[in-house]
């Protein structure tokens, strides 16, 4: 379906170079970087803007884990447009920490020329913060991240009332009636749902599970919202009487998104807000909630430039508010679902990954299988580089160097 939609777009454009490039953009956004790269590589030289072309090729190579190739493409962009903020951000996100210092002089030299628009200057500032962090210049790093966040915050406003109100309605309406029963064994088609904040270890867990079980890592599919629209709401009661149709709808959307009809992992960020619907449609599905120290999660979110959404991530105060709301939601679902939801601690996953994955596999009857080929693994989250490297124990206590500036987040330790 995704490929057909992109092809129709190119056909409507007469299959000219611009239409083909737009087709590639859509395919890349739909998780088809291989095909997008093939299309762009076949375009005549000069047919489309070179900087746009090389940035797209670099992004696709990055998602596929081909980092040297991606860096080469990003450098081609910067030769043509030295002030390309998005490209600087992508380049620093996949450059090894010990090599980031080599970019600092170049970035400092052009920092005064970066356009003021938030979509260019903000990612550049986050890139600069990453370089300062690698050099352990924490105050300068924090300042760069703050400046970037201040540019984005007015464009993506956060409403505490809306966030809290939705969570409280979910807890009131999903009281567990009809969801506490022990269901039959997991079927071969049942998805695996991973829940958790951004930067809490969900991408790492999905990748480790995929390696151990052969289940396809679908990433952040964000398709349950479409199923909720069909159901007329997000609670288990909304699914009553139409569970079969909603199940088929979800699986169809999922298989189309990942490009295959195999079993998959869904680690969409808002899975916790759809838990009642998930449990009604998939009463036997494995549900794993990743939990990291909230102050580490909060800081990791603040220092991350999210290209879309996540409106609560642009100030320390709104991060603290949102994480408290999500913590209450997690406790609610834990009480309602009991042993039908597994909570995994980030520290345990980092320190004993094999034991944690083995426990999950045994809990849900996930049989070991050959992992997918590395070239087929597509990672599109902010953890694109970290999860392809060996597990870094420094992710535990990541906020420690920044404690002097994390006032609103410090109280999260007590809350947790």
C-alpha positions in Angstrom: 0.0 0.0 0.0 2.8 2.4 0.9 4.7 1.7 -2.2 1.6 1.9 -4.4 0.7 5.3 -2.9 4.2 6.7 -3.6 4.1 5.3 -7.1 0.8 7.0 -7.8 2.3 10.3 -6.7 5.2 9.9 -9.1 2.8 8.8 -11.9 0.7 11.9 -11.3 3.8 14.0 -11.7 4.6 12.4 -15.0 7.5 10.4 -13.7 9.8 13.4 -14.0 12.8 13.8 -11.7 11.1 16.0 -9.2 8.1 13.5 -9.0 10.5 10.6 -8.6 12.4 12.4 -5.8 9.1 13.2 -4.0 8.3 9.5 -4.4 11.6 8.6 -2.7 10.9 11.1 0.1 7.5 9.4 0.9 9.1 5.9 0.7 11.8 7.0 3.2 9.2 8.4 5.5 7.2 5.1 5.3 10.3 3.1 6.3 11.5 2.0 2.9 15.0 3.5 2.8 16.4 0.8 0.5 13.9 1.6 -2.3 14.2 5.4 -1.7 18.0 5.2 -2.2 17.6 3.2 -5.4 15.3 5.8 -6.8 17.4 8.8 -5.9 20.6 7.1 -7.1 19.0 6.6 -10.5 18.2 10.3 -11.0 20.3 12.2 -13.5 23.0 14.4 -12.0 21.6 17.9 -11.5 18.0 16.8 -11.8 17.1 17.8 -8.3 18.8 20.1 -5.7 22.1 18.4 -4.8 21.9 19.3 -1.1 18.4 17.8 -0.7 19.5 14.7 -2.6 22.5 14.0 -0.5 20.7 14.7 2.8 18.0 12.2 1.9 20.6 9.6 0.9 22.5 10.2 4.1 19.3 9.9 6.2 18.4 6.6 4.5 22.0 5.2 4.9 21.9 6.3 8.6 18.6 4.5 9.3 20.2 1.3 7.7 23.2 1.6 10.0 25.6 2.4 7.2 27.2 5.3 9.1 30.4 5.9 7.1 28.3 6.1 3.9 25.8 8.4 5.7 28.6 10.7 6.9 30.0 11.0 3.4 26.6 12.1 2.1 26.2 14.6 4.9 29.6 16.1 4.2 28.6 16.6 0.6 25.6 18.6 1.8 27.8 20.8 4.0 30.2 21.5 1.2 27.2 23.0 -0.7 25.3 24.4 2.3 27.6 24.9 5.3 24.8 26.3 7.4 22.4 23.2 7.0 21.3 22.8 10.6 19.5 19.5 10.1 22.5 18.0 8.4 24.9 19.1 11.2 22.5 17.5 13.7 22.4 14.2 11.7 26.1 14.2 11.3 26.9 14.7 15.0 24.3 12.1 16.0 26.3 9.3 14.2 29.8 10.5 14.6 31.7 8.6 17.3 32.3 10.7 20.5 36.0 10.8 20.2 35.7 12.2 16.7 33.3 15.0 17.5 36.0 17.4 18.6 37.1 17.5 15.0 33.8 19.1 14.0 33.9 21.8 16.7 36.1 24.4 14.9 34.0 24.1 11.7 30.7 24.5 13.6 32.1 27.5 15.6 33.2 29.2 12.5 29.8 29.2 10.9 27.6 29.5 14.0 27.0 33.2 13.4 25.7 32.5 9.9 23.1 29.9 10.8 19.6 31.2 9.9 17.4 32.2 12.7 14.5 29.9 11.7 13.8 27.3 14.3 13.9 24.4 11.9 17.5 25.2 11.0 19.0 26.9 14.0 17.5 24.6 16.7 19.0 21.3 15.3 22.3 23.1 14.8 22.3 24.1 18.5 21.5 20.6 19.6 24.4 19.4 17.4 26.7 21.9 19.0 25.5 20.8 22.5 26.4 17.2 21.6 29.9 18.3 20.7 30.4 20.2 23.9 29.0 17.2 25.9 31.6 14.9 24.2 34.3 17.3 25.4 32.8 17.3 28.9 32.1 21.0 28.7 28.8 20.5 30.4 27.8 24.1 31.1 28.3 25.1 27.5 26.4 21.9 26.3 23.5 22.7 28.6 23.4 26.3 27.3 23.3 25.1 23.7 20.5 22.6 24.4 18.5 25.3 26.2 18.8 27.8 23.3 17.7 25.1 20.9 14.7 24.2 23.1 13.7 27.8 23.5 13.4 28.2 19.7 11.2 25.1 19.3 8.9 25.5 22.4 6.7 28.3 21.0 6.1 26.3 17.8 5.1 23.1 19.6 3.2 24.2 22.7 2.5 21.7 25.5 -0.8 21.7 27.4 -0.6 20.2 30.8 -4.3 20.3 31.2 -4.9 18.3 28.0 -2.1 15.8 28.9 -3.3 15.2 32.5 -7.0 15.3 31.6 -6.5 12.5 28.9 -4.5 10.3 31.3 -7.1 10.7 34.1 -9.9 9.9 31.8 -8.1 6.8 30.6 -7.5 5.6 34.2 -11.2 6.3 35.1 -12.6 4.6 32.0 -10.2 1.6 31.9 -10.8 0.2 35.3 -9.8 -3.3 34.3 -13.3 -4.9 34.0 -13.0 -7.7 31.5 -9.2 -7.2 31.2 -8.0 -9.2 34.2 -8.8 -12.6 32.9 -5.9 -15.0 32.1 -6.0 -15.6 28.3 -5.0 -18.4 26.0 -1.4 -18.8 24.7 0.1 -16.2 22.4 -0.5 -16.9 18.7 2.2 -16.6 16.0 0.5 -13.4 14.7 0.2 -11.6 18.0 2.3 -8.4 18.0 4.7 -7.6 20.9 4.0 -4.3 22.4 6.7 -2.3 24.1 5.7 0.8 26.1 7.8 3.5 27.7 9.0 7.1 27.5 11.3 8.2 24.7 14.9 7.6 25.7 13.9 4.9 28.3 15.5 1.9 26.5 12.5 0.8 24.3 14.6 0.8 21.1 17.3 -1.2 22.8 14.8 -3.7 24.1 13.1 -4.1 20.8 16.4 -4.7 19.0 17.5 -7.3 21.6 14.2 -9.1 21.4 14.3 -9.1 17.6 17.8 -10.6 17.7 16.8 -13.3 20.1 13.4 -14.3 18.7 13.5 -13.3 15.0 10.4 -11.2 15.5 10.6 -8.1 13.2 11.2 -4.8 15.0 8.6 -2.5 13.5 9.7 0.5 15.5 7.3 3.3 16.2 4.4 2.3 14.0 1.8 4.8 15.4 -1.0 2.8 13.9 -3.1 2.1 17.0 -4.5 5.6 16.8 -6.0 4.7 13.4 -7.6 1.6 15.0 -8.9 3.8 17.9 -10.5 6.0 15.3 -12.3 3.0 13.8 -13.3 1.8 17.2 -14.7 5.2 18.2 -12.4 5.5 21.3 -9.4 4.2 23.2 -10.9 2.0 25.9 -11.7 -1.7 26.0 -15.4 -0.9 26.0 -15.0 0.8 22.6 -13.8 -2.4 21.1 -16.7 -4.5 22.4 -18.3 -6.5 19.7 -15.7 -5.6 17.0 -12.6 -7.1 18.4 -12.0 -9.3 15.3 -12.4 -6.5 12.8 -10.2 -4.2 14.8 -7.5 -6.9 15.2 -7.5 -7.5 11.4 -7.3 -3.8 10.8 -4.3 -3.4 13.1 -2.5 -6.3 11.6 -3.1 -5.1 8.0 -1.8 -1.7 8.9 1.2 -3.2 10.7 2.1 -5.6 7.9 1.9 -2.8 5.3 4.1 -0.5 7.5 6.9 -3.1 7.8 6.6 -4.5 4.3 6.0 -8.1 5.3 3.3 -10.3 6.9 5.6 -11.6 9.7 5.1 -11.1 13.4 6.4 -7.7 14.6 7.2 -5.5 17.6 5.3 -2.2 18.1 7.1 0.3 20.3 5.1 3.4 19.5 5.5 6.1 22.0 1.8 6.4 22.9 1.1 2.7 23.4 0.4 3.4 27.1 -2.5 5.7 26.1 -4.0 2.8 24.1 -3.5 0.0 26.6 -7.2 -0.6 27.2 -7.8 -1.0 23.4 -4.6 -3.1 23.0 -5.7 -5.5 25.7 -9.2 -5.8 24.4 -8.1 -6.5 20.8 -5.0 -8.6 21.8 -5.7 -10.1 25.2 -2.7 -12.5 24.9 -0.1 -10.1 23.4 3.2 -9.6 25.2 3.2 -6.2 26.8 6.5 -4.9 28.2 6.8 -1.5 29.9 10.4 -0.1 30.0 11.2 2.0 33.0 14.3 4.1 33.4 15.3 6.4 36.2 13.1 9.4 35.6 15.8 12.0 35.9 17.9 10.2 33.4 15.0 9.9 31.1 14.0 13.5 31.5 17.5 14.8 30.8 17.9 12.5 27.8 14.7 13.8 26.4 15.7 17.4 26.9 19.0 17.0 25.1 17.3 15.3 22.2 16.1 17.2 19.2 12.8 15.5 18.2 12.1 16.3 14.6 8.3 16.1 15.1 5.9 16.0 18.0 6.9 15.5 21.6 5.7 19.0 22.7 6.4 18.3 26.4 10.2 17.9 25.7 11.2 21.5 25.2 11.4 22.6 28.9 12.6 20.9 32.1 9.3 21.8 33.8 7.0 20.3 31.2 9.2 17.2 31.0 8.9 16.7 34.8 5.1 17.2 34.5 4.6 14.8 31.7 6.8 12.1 33.2 4.9 12.3 36.5 1.6 11.8 34.5 3.0 8.8 32.7 4.4 7.3 35.9 0.8 7.4 37.3 -0.5 5.8 34.2 2.1 3.1 34.4 1.2 2.3 38.0 -2.5 2.2 37.0 -1.9 -0.3 34.3 0.3 -2.4 36.5 -2.5 -2.6 39.1 -5.1 -3.4 36.5 -3.2 -5.9 34.4 -1.0 -7.5 37.1 1.2 -10.2 35.6 -0.2 -9.6 32.1 2.1 -6.7 31.8 5.9 -7.0 32.5 7.9 -4.0 33.8 11.5 -4.0 32.9 14.1 -1.8 34.6 16.6 0.0 32.3 19.5 -0.7 34.6 18.7 -4.4 34.6 18.5 -4.4 30.8 21.9 -2.6 30.5 23.7 -4.7 33.1 22.2 -8.2 32.2 20.6 -8.0 28.7 20.7 -11.7 28.0 19.0 -12.6 31.3 16.3 -10.0 30.8 15.5 -11.0 27.2 15.5 -14.7 28.3 13.0 -13.9 31.0 10.7 -12.1 28.6 10.9 -14.9 26.1 10.0 -17.5 28.7 7.2 -15.4 30.2 5.5 -15.0 26.9 6.6 -18.2 25.1 8.7 -16.5 22.5 10.8 -19.2 20.8 14.4 -18.4 19.9 15.0 -17.9 16.1 17.5 -16.5 13.7 17.8 -12.7 13.9 17.0 -10.6 10.8 20.0 -9.7 8.6 21.6 -6.5 9.8 21.0 -4.8 6.5 17.2 -5.3 6.9 17.1 -3.6 10.3 15.8 -0.1 10.0 16.0 2.3 13.0 14.3 5.6 12.7 14.3 6.8 16.3 16.7 9.2 18.2 18.6 6.1 19.3 19.7 5.3 15.7 23.4 5.2 16.5 23.5 4.0 20.1 21.6 0.8 19.7 23.9 -0.4 16.9 26.9 -0.1 19.2 27.7 -2.2 22.2 25.5 -1.4 25.2 26.9 1.6 27.0 26.7 1.5 30.9 27.2 5.3 30.9 23.5 5.6 30.1 22.9 4.7 33.7 23.2 8.0 35.6 23.4 10.0 32.4 22.0 13.1 34.1 24.7 13.3 36.8 27.0 15.8 35.1 24.1 18.2 34.6 22.5 18.1 38.1 23.4 21.7 38.9 21.1 22.9 36.1 18.2 20.3 36.4 16.1 21.8 39.1 12.6 20.7 37.9 13.9 17.2 37.2 15.5 16.6 40.6 12.2 16.0 42.4 11.5 13.1 39.9 13.8 10.9 41.9 11.6 11.2 44.9 8.4 10.7 42.8 9.8 7.4 41.5 
